[in-house]
Amino acid sequence: MNMDLFFCQSNNEGELINFIQSAEEKYDGLIINPAAFTHTSVALLDALRAISKPKIEIHLSNIYNREDYRKKSITSEGVNGLICGFGSLSYILAIEAMNNLIKV
């Protein structure tokens, strides 16, 4: 696997939207951990839907094994796949999955 990776982290929804929108021109794919925005951000969902590159959502915890209000992922409606519940291994699994999506 030969990939160049770029990491972005922000607690600001607007900054995340700007990054997602720039991904269309700059990157072959996008892996996102939207954290608490998962359950609330229609704006992130719209940004994810607006780009055509492969997108994977990840979560360290299993969101379906948490409080009821955390079991609905709004943002996952705008991605190709969702990986959750494997702790930091979720990132490794997402990178492997992205590598396969990009090769196709």
C-alpha positions in Angstrom: 0.0 0.0 0.0 1.5 3.3 -1.1 -0.6 6.2 0.1 0.1 9.8 1.0 -2.1 10.8 4.0 -3.1 14.2 5.2 -4.8 14.7 8.6 -7.1 17.5 9.7 -8.8 17.9 13.1 -11.2 20.6 14.1 -13.9 21.1 16.7 -15.4 23.8 14.4 -18.1 22.6 12.0 -17.4 25.3 9.5 -13.7 24.4 9.2 -14.6 20.7 8.7 -17.1 21.7 5.9 -14.4 23.8 4.2 -12.0 20.9 4.4 -14.5 18.4 3.0 -15.3 20.8 0.1 -11.6 21.2 -0.7 -11.1 17.4 -0.7 -12.8 17.1 -4.1 -9.8 18.8 -5.9 -7.0 17.8 -3.6 -7.5 14.2 -2.5 -8.4 10.8 -3.9 -10.6 10.0 -0.9 -11.8 11.1 2.5 -11.8 9.4 5.9 -13.8 11.3 8.5 -14.5 10.9 12.2 -17.3 13.4 12.7 -17.5 12.7 16.4 -20.6 14.4 18.0 -21.4 16.1 14.6 -22.4 12.6 13.5 -25.7 12.9 15.2 -26.5 16.5 14.5 -24.9 18.0 11.4 -27.0 18.2 8.3 -24.4 20.7 7.0 -21.6 18.0 7.2 -23.9 15.6 5.4 -24.6 18.1 2.6 -20.8 18.7 2.3 -20.1 15.0 2.1 -22.8 14.4 -0.5 -21.4 17.3 -2.6 -18.1 15.5 -3.3 -17.8 12.5 -5.6 -14.6 11.0 -4.1 -14.8 7.8 -1.9 -15.7 8.6 1.7 -15.5 6.5 4.8 -16.9 7.4 8.2 -15.2 6.0 11.3 -15.8 6.0 15.0 -13.6 4.6 17.7 -16.6 3.3 19.7 -19.5 1.3 18.5 -22.1 4.0 18.1 -24.8 1.4 18.0 -23.8 0.2 21.5 -24.2 3.6 23.1 -27.1 5.9 24.2 -30.1 5.9 22.0 -29.5 9.5 20.7 -26.0 8.4 19.5 -27.3 5.4 17.5 -28.4 7.5 14.5 -25.6 8.7 12.2 -26.8 11.5 10.0 -23.4 11.9 8.3 -23.2 8.2 7.3 -25.9 8.8 4.7 -23.2 10.7 2.7 -20.4 8.2 2.8 -19.5 4.9 1.0 -19.0 3.0 4.3 -18.9 3.1 8.0 -16.4 1.5 10.4 -17.0 1.7 14.1 -16.2 0.0 17.4 -12.5 -1.0 16.9 -10.8 1.8 18.8 -7.8 3.2 17.0 -7.8 0.1 14.7 -10.9 1.8 13.0 -8.5 4.2 11.3 -6.3 1.4 10.0 -9.3 -0.5 8.7 -10.5 2.7 7.0 -7.1 3.2 5.3 -7.1 -0.3 4.0 -10.7 0.0 2.8 -9.9 3.4 1.1 -6.9 1.9 -0.6 -9.2 -0.7 -2.1 -11.9 1.9 -3.1 -9.3 4.0 -4.8 -7.8 1.1 -6.8 -11.2 0.2 -8.3 
